[in-house]
Amino acid sequence: MPQITVEYSRNVEDRVDIRSLLEAVHVAALSSGMFERGFGIRTRAAPRDLYLIADQDPANAFVAVIVRIAAGRTEQQRSQLADTIFAALCLQLQTAAASTSLAISLEVQEIDDLGARNLNNLHERLAAKSSSTARHDQAGAASQS
């Protein structure tokens, strides 16, 4: 159930397709294999209109990704997750970084269970959707034989 926030300076929108950036980060998290069938992964954009970067040149830009995950993963797993998502992030930002001042960062944080509360029906709905699709695919295969 990772919560992924892609925070960025608003001027990045002129250089990067934000939807594609979110999709790349989301797919990278899915591909890590750390999250059961991707249930509950939430990836969102958080544009920032007010920001100061380095020498305050208004052309400077940033993209900062924060990945919040439940506690219990090993250091190696957290590092591998960071590497996987960061590689996808940098690939998406490669062209923008080549032509402008751009700070790119990523941090994986563990959520403290003591203060965390969750209520959602994503797991059940996606599991039902998945089994419904599987039944439909099996029925289609049976009718073709």
N, C-alpha and C positions, 0 to 999 in steps of 0.2 A: 504494500500500500504506500509506495513512495509518493511524496508530495514534491513536485518539481516546479520551481519558480524560475523563470527566465526573466530576469530584471535587465532592462537596457535603457540607455539614454535615447530619448525620442529621435535624435538625429540619425540613429541606426536605421530607422525605417526607410530613409532615402537610399540606403545602400544594400539592404538585405530584405528578402521576403520573410517576414516574421512567421507566417503560417508554416512555411517550409522549414524554418529553423525549429519551431516547436515540434513539428512532425519528426524531424531528424533526432532530436533529443529524446522524444517519447519512444521512438522505434529502438534507439540505442539502449534505453532502459529495459524495454521488452526483450531485446536480444541478449541481455546479460544473463538470462536464465535464473536470476535471483528471485523473481516474483512469479508466483504460481499463475500461469497462463495470462499474466498481465492484469489480473483482476485488481482493480482499485488504483492503478497508476493514474495520477492526476498531474497534468502538465499545463502550466498557464503562463501567460505573458504578463509582465508588470512594467509598462513603460514609465519612464521618469521624465517629467517635463523640467524639473529644476535639479541641476547637478553642476558640480564643479569638478573638473578633471585636470590633474597636473598643473600646468601653467595657466589654466582657465581659458585656453583657446576654445572658442565655441565649436570648432571643427573636431575637437577630441571627442571620442565616443567610448562607451563601455558596454559589455555584455557580461553579466554575473549570474551564474546558475547555482542555485542552492537546491540540493537533493536531500530531502529529509526522509529517513527510513526508520523502521522499527529497530529497536536494539536487538542484539543477539548475533550479528554477523561478525565474522573474524576480521582482523585488520586486513588480511589478504583479500577477502571478498570486497570490503569497502574500497580498497585501493584499485582493485580490478574494475569495479563499478565506475569509479571516478575516471579511470583511464578510458573505458569504453565510451562513456558519455562525452568526455572531453575531446576525444578523437573526432566524434561525429560533429560536435560543436565547432571545432576548429576547421573542419572540412567545409562546413556551411559558411563560415566567416572568412574563408581563405581569400576570396576576391576583395572583400571590403578591407581586410587587414593589409592587403598589398597596396592599397591606394589611399589609406588614411590612417590617422593615429587611432588605434583601437586597443583597449585593454580588455582581455578575455580572462575570466576566472571561473572556477568551479569549486564547490565545497560540498562534501557529503557529510551530513550531520545525523546523529542518532537522536531519535525522539525519546525523551524521558517518559516512561510509562506512568510514572506517578502523577504527572499533570496532564496526560493526554486522555481525551475522550473521543470516541468515534461512534457513529451510527450511520450505516448505509446499507442499501440492499443491492449493491453492485455485484457482489459475489454470487448471490442467489440468481439474480436476473441474467447475468452472463453465463452461469452454469446451465440454466434452463434454455437459454438461447443456443448455447453450444450443443446441448443434447438434442434439441429440436432440429437443428441443422444436420446433425449426424443421422437422426432418424429419417429425415427427408432425403439425404444422400443415399442411405441404404435402400430406401423404398424405390428411388429412381434407378439404382443399380439393379435391383431385383426385377423391375419391370422391363429392363433392357435385355435381360438374359433369356 
